[in-house]
Amino acid sequence: MSNNISIYLIEEIFFPTSLQGSDVEKHYKLTNVLKNQGNMIFKSDIGMLTFIDTLKVIDDLIRGAGFLWVFALNNSPNKILGSQPNCDSFGYFSSEQAKDLYLCLEEIKNIKTESAQPFIDRYNATNNEMFDDLFSVMYMASKAANEKACAIAVLYE
């Protein structure tokens, strides 16, 4: 599993609408575009399991039915990546999806960690501090993406 997680803001126009090759080759090309054209706003070595479990807590709170953590784990621009199991994860929220995320997080931004505790207790790999930190990161990223009309990408390395 990946230990390093980076979140970027990027204008959707930089991503190709299609690519040739295997998913591994496409992932490599998307990663290069992201690193060269995107603006990294968050980087952590918290580990993929902790990251995803914490996103699941936030997703439960916004009643996202998998929206947040699935898109952060397995979504690509223009659905370029398929489902080859040997391909690394790539997370992506188009500008419209980032706007939806922002609106959902805006509704619950004043929630206290104590109110989230039942959701946090469902997942072994997260805790209150991680919830507070990642909520802030995702709120800030979605707000910035909404203001700039750009996309959010999550890279696992």
MODAPE-V262901 format. One record per helix or strand of 3 or more residues. SS is the DSSP state (H for helix, E for strand). FROM is the first residue (numbers start at 1). TO is the last residue. If there is no record, write none. Layout:
ss:SS from:FROM to:TO
ss:SS from:FROM to:TO
This chain:
ss:E from:5 to:10
ss:H from:12 to:14
ss:H from:23 to:37
ss:E from:39 to:44
ss:H from:48 to:62
ss:H from:67 to:73
ss:H from:77 to:79
ss:E from:90 to:93
ss:H from:95 to:108
ss:H from:113 to:120
ss:H from:128 to:148
ss:E from:151 to:156
